[in-house]
Amino acid sequence: MADLDLTDIQALVVRDTSMPAVRFLIAKIARASAARRVIGRLGHGDAGAGPRITAASPWTTSPAYVLTLGFTYHGLDALGISEPSLHSFPAAFVQGAAERAKLVGDTGDNAPRRWIGGLGTGDAHVVLALHAADSAVLESMSTQLRSLFAREGAFAELSHQDGGALPNQVEHFGYKLGVATVCVDGGPLDRGRARSTAPTGQFILGYPSQHPGFAYPVPTPLELGKNGSFAIYRIMRQDVDGFARSLRRWAPRVGMTEEKLAAKICGRWRNGVPLVLSPDTDSPAAPIAPEALDDFDYVPQDLRGFRCPIGAHIRRVNPRSQSIAGGHSRLRLVIRRTMPYGPPYDPSAPRDGIERGLLGLFICVSIRDQFEFVMSEWVESGRFVADLRGTKDPLIGNNDPAQSKLVIPSEGGDRTITGFSRFVTTRGAAYCFLPSITALKYIANLSST
């Protein structure tokens, strides 16, 4: 087990907060010297001295909030990080989400020119995530944070996005959230929810990575880079009514109920039960314990995809032991921290004009080798398996009705659905560096410029 100083690592990297409310604040650094003083206060504060960045230290009681702070490359530059330090960061982070949008399918309606809230511009310097135990805490801490931001004109808020848990812990398409969990070696593990533990250096800089004998380079100086992580912030609008209409259209054509077709598209029943463990019902006679819902494989149980289609969403983003191009899927794991935004979908008022979707941070140590690889090679192209070439993820891919396709294998003959559009649209994104507590103090102590 890695010897981690959990007091130096931002909590969200290794902990799922399970809090019901979140607010993401997007800000520009207006005065670098004042911003550094605010960052110092956020990094040095204690429970009685206003907001502070939440460390991953063991909790005796659950906190009222968890505060996570990330900087874009432009943000680090605006803070006065030296040129040699800036040049030590990986190219994907330096170039940023907007410049690399095509790699992950953010084109057309998903392109940066359509992004909201100042995202995709050089002005989006800071992404601050405030997870809260309830709405009162969310508003109270937001007021305090905005007061700090305004102090000496340090930060200018560009936008904020709010999310909140839906009944039964589902997202807007109805699928259970939080079923699959990645645990980091040396972190506060919840082994009951994960199949195994990922190497520390797959998510935190300065430790052995998922590649034997290799550790990803740590940005310099060491006090700035070590114990940091990278995160991709994304706003993802969901076409809930379009998804529901597609299920109604295709279910009778492939001889399935809408619920079974939804399971074939995702790879799980909407209550989280995986098709590999229960292909015919979401309520098997021998109930599957919650901690076992992510304890399965496709090899050798389902090589041909009779239970879970090879092109299904969860099989594409994590093929497990399936033989694939690009190496074992565990090399590409990403930690997902997502929360719905918008009210629950009401089928009796399907076109109410209200936007719904997910707000998410996707955490990794290599944006290129983990997040971008999964999105470009598995979600958007299907190159990892010959049978999927030319197809995209049916649930989150940038699908064109003229080309979209999902093959549902069956011993009685394959069934195919085609002609569906994109169900998830990117509304904004940012590539962020999540510094350690030590790094926040380093930034705070930089000389005025």
Beta strands, then each sheet from edge to edge (+ up, - down):
strand 1: 21-29
strand 2: 65-71
strand 3: 126-132
strand 4: 155-164
strand 5: 183-184
strand 6: 197-198
strand 7: 229-238
strand 8: 335-341
strand 9: 357-364
strand 10: 405-408
strand 11: 415-418
strand 12: 424-434
sheet 1: 2+ 3- 1+ 4-
sheet 2: 5+ 6+
sheet 3: 8+ 9- 7+ 12-
sheet 4: 10+ 11-
end
